Amino acid sequence: MNKNYYAIIMAGGIGSRFWPISRTSHPKQFIDILGTGKTLIQNTYERFLKVCPPENIYVVTNENYTGLVKEQLPGMADQQILTEPVMRNTAPCVAYGCFKIESMNPDAAIVVAPSDHLILDEAAFVATIEKSLKTAAENNCLITLGIKPSRPDTGYGYIQYTDQTLNDDFHKVKTFTEKPTVEIAKTFIQSGDFLWNAGIFVWSAKAIVESFDSHLPEMHEIFAEARSVYNTDEEKEFVHKVYQRCINISIDYGIMEKASNVYVLPSEFGWSDLGTWASIYQLAEKDYVGNAVIPSEKVIMYDSSNCMVNVPGEKLVILQGLHDYIVVESNNSLLICPRDQEQNIKQVVADVKSKFGTKYI
């Protein structure tokens, strides 16, 4: 296994679209949301054990989730868990992990990935990551993985690429587009040169540090300043202090959309970002009338179809005459919502917070 290969798992989000199961104190990456017996972050960590040595895997998460990471990933040493004192989007999180790795190993090649995605074809995923790490180690480039789209989905960002290639398979990126309307998504699919943005990145430590210097110089300065304390007892206190100075910006906006050396690898490995209850419904096992029930021991349904039901295993639940609904109960909260209106859940969470404070959030 290549000692210069590293992985950074981003695990700081709160997953508000999965309320009430996902809470600020226990968000979706730490939940077995598909009923597989393992949480999303555990699956992500185990995938990367096939790519790089265990000591080369880092998790960046909110300080409040340190205990959850240690509990769910007992193989991780304290210095592999990098904590953020505040939420500042993905650019500072990526900078922290990459600058720390670069300070230890300037020859590192790094994959950065979210903690809460589903990958169905692990062998294809591992092969794709290894191929990307090799290319990143040999070239001054920033690589992103693009998923071949199967439908005009409006929930994903899109990447347009050109015919110009690196190592035959990595295409020069032309444009990044945030979540489009369904009409625009259809034209993207028809044109054939667009991919879904998986939010998985691969680069050498040198290339990404240079990119921060070029495109986010203030952030570069902040994390370069911390080079003297990485991997010492002072690291956490120092980084937590300077983190407050970071602007709130994603790695996509801050660097990927500005840099001229960005390449995308068209990929297929059974990917879903598990962003909404609809994505869970699509993946879950369903009965003959389309109901997906997790867990299903004590749920009885009459004249009901195409529902997504997730309730505590010990609770007896009877549903009658319900079609195309999401029914979720957790933590003293019950959500019943038409499946086609699940985009309102974020607003529901905001309303609950303004009415009842953080008790139910």
N, C-alpha and C positions, 0 to 999 in steps of 0.2 A: 504494500500500500504506500502511495507516494506521501512522504513526510512533509512535502511542500503544499499539500492540498488541505484547505481549511473550509469549514462551514460556519455560517452565522445564521442562527434561527431567530427571527423577529417575533417576539411573543408579548408585546406590550398593549395590544388592543383590548377594548372592552366588549366587543361583539354585541352592540345594542340591538341589532336586527333580530337576535335570537332571545330577546327578553320574552317571557320571564325566566327561562332556564339559564341564560347567560346573564350574570350579575356583575356589577363593578367589582365585587369582592371575589368572584369566581367565574371569570369569563370563559367563552366557548372553547378556547384552545386547551383548557384544562378539563373539558367535559367529554365523555364518551357519547357524542351526539348521535352517532349512527348505530349505537348498540352493538359494537364489535368486541367489547371487552377491553379496549385500550382507548385512551384519550387521544385527541388530535396531535398534541405536542409529543406524546410518546411515539406515535406512528412516524412523525417527522424525524425525530431523533434516531429511531431505528433505521430509517432509510439512509441517513447520512453516515451511519456506522459502516455501510457498505462502500462508502466513497472515500472516507479519510479516517485517520486514527482517532480513537475516542478523545484523546487529549487535545485534538485540533478542532473540536466542535464547541462553539460558544452560543449561549443564549443571551439575547438582549431583551430585558423585560422591565416593567415598572417595579420599583423598589417594593411595593406592596405584595408582589407575587413571588418574591424570593422563596418563601416557605413552600408554595405550591410547586415551584420548579424543583426544589430539593426533594420534596416528597415524591413527585412523579418521575423524576430522572435521578435516582439515587447515585448513579455512576458519575455524575458531574461534580468536579471539584469546585470549591468556592470561587476560585479565580476565573472559572469558565462561565460564571453567571454575572453578566454585566448589568447593573441596575441604573434605571433612569429615575431621577427625582420628580420629573414632570413629563407630561406627554407633549412631544414636539414634532410629531409626524415621523416619516422614515429617514429623512436625510441625516439628522444628528445621530440616530440609532446606528445607521450604516457607517457614519464617520467614526463613531466611538469604536465599534468592532474592528473596522479595517485599519485604523491608525494603531490600535493596540497590537494587532497581528503584525502589521508592518514593522513596528518597533522591535518585535522579537525575531521576525524572519522576513527580510526585505525581498526574498525570492518567492514569497507565498503567492499562491493562486487561490482565490476565495469565491465560494458560492454563497449567495445571500438569498434566503427564502422565508416566506411567512410560515408560521407554526400551525396554521389551521386549514391547510389545503388537503384535498383528497387526491391520492395518486393510485389508480387501479393497477397499472402495469409497472411494477417496481423495477423489473429488469430493464425495461426500455428507459425508465427515468434515470437509473444509475448509469447506463451507457451514454445517455444524452449529457449528463452532468460531467462525466469523465472526459468525453470528447470536447466539451466546452472549456473545462479546466486546462486541458492540454493546449488548446488554441489560445486561450488567454495567457498562459505562461509564455508562449512563444511570440506573441504579437502585442503591440500597444493598442488594445481595443477594449471596449466595454460591450459585453454580450448580454442580451436579454433573450429569454425563451418565449417564443410565440406559439400558440396552440392553433392548429388548423381548425377553423370554425365549422361547426356542424349545423348552425342555425343563425339567423340574424338576431342574436341576443343583445338586448339593450343594457344589460347589467355589467358588461365588460368594457374595458378600454380596448382600442384596436391599434395595431402597428402596421403601417404600410411599408413595404420593402421594395428595393430595386433589383435589377439583374446583376449588379456588381457584387462579386462574392469574395470571401476570404476562405481559403482552404475548401473551395467548391460549395460548401454547405451553408456557410454563414453569410447572410445577405445584408448589404448596407441598408440601414433604416432610412426611410424617406420622411415619414411623419408619424407622430403619435396623436391619437384622437381619444378624448375622454368619452364616457358613455354616450353613444349617439341615439337619435330617435330611431324608431323601427324602420322608417323609410330609408334613412341614411345607412343603417346597418344592412338593409337588403342590397343597396348598391355596392357596399363594401364586399359582400359575399359574392355578388355577381362578377365583380372586377377581378377576383382571383388573386390579388396581391396584398390582401389584408389578413392579419392573424389576430387572435385574441391575445391581449397582454396578460401573461401569467404572473407578473410581478416577481419573477425569479431572475436573479442577476449573477453573472460570472465575470470576474476580472482579475488581473494581477494586482497585488497590493500597490505596486508602483503606479500603475495606470489610474487607479481610483484616487490615490493621494494627489497625483498631478491634476486630476479632474476637479477635485475640491479646490485646489489652488487656483485653477483657471476660472471656475464658474461660481464657487461659493467661498471666496477668499477669507471672509470673516470666520466662517466655520472652520476652514483649514487652519487658521491661526489659533483658534480655540483648542483644537485637538492636537495640533503640533506642539503647542505650549505644554500639553500634558505628557509629552514623550518621556520626560524625566521621572514621572511617577508611575507609569504603567508597570504592572506586576510588582508593585511595592505596597506596603501597608497604607501609604498615603493616597493611593489611586482613587478609592471610592470618594473620600471627602473632597479631593481636588476636583474630580469630574463632576460631582454633584453641584459644586459651587459654580463651575464654568458653564454647566448645562443650561442654567437660567439665562445665559446670554444668547443661546441659540435661537434663530428664527424658526417659526413653525412652517416647515416646507417639506414636501415629499421629495424623494430621490428622483422621481420621474420629472417633476417640474424643475427641480434645482439643478440637475445634471443631465439626465438622459435626453431631455428635449433640446438641450443647448449644445451638447458635445458633437463633434464631427466624426468621431471614431466609434460610433455605435453600430453594432451588428446584431441581427436576430437569427436564431436558429429555429426554422419551422419544426415543430415537435408534435409527437403523438404518444402520450403515455397514460391516457384515461384520467385526465385532469378535471377537477372542479374546485372552485375557490370556496365552496360551501358558504356563500355569502348571504343566503336567505333561506327561509323555510321551504320555498319552492325548490331550491337545489337539493335539499334533504329529501323532499317528497319524490323528486325525479329518481333519486338513487336508492330509496328504501324499497324493501320488498312490499308488494301490495297484494291484497286479496282479489278475488275474481271481479269485484265491482270497484276496484281502484282505491281502496282504503289502505293507507300506510299507518300502522299502529305500533309505536315503540314505547314501552314494552306492551305486549298484547295479552298478558295473562288474564287480567280482570276487566277487559273492555268488551262490552256487548253492544253490537250495532244492529239496529232495525231500519230497513228502508233508508239506508244512508250510503252514499257513494263518493269516491274521489276526495276523501278527507285525509288530512294529515293530523294524527292524534299522538300527542306525547304527554303522558300523565304519570304520576308516581306509581310504581309497581304494586304498592299495597292498597291502592284506592280502587274501589269498584266504580266503574263509569258506564252509564247507559246512554247511548245516543240514538235518537229516533228522528227520521225525516230530515237529516242534515246532509246537504250535498255541496261539495266543493268548499269546504271550510277547513280552517286551521283551528285545532283545539289543543291548547298547551297549558298545563298547570305545573307550577313549581314555586317554592318559597312563599306560600300564602297568597299567591297571585294566580288568577285564571284569565287566560286570553282566549276569546272566541272571535274569529275574524274571517271574512270571506277570503279565500285563497288569492283572488285577483286584487285584493286591497292590502296585501302584506307590506307594500312600500310605505304604508302609514305607520308602521310599528315604531319607527324612530321618533315620529311626532308624538305617538302615544306615550313613549318613555319620557319625553320632554314634559308632556302634560302631567303625568303622574308625579314627576319630580317637582314641578311648580306647585302642585296641589298638596302633596304629602311629604315633601322633602325627600331625602335619600333612603328612607326606610325600606321602600320596595324596589329600589334601583340597585 
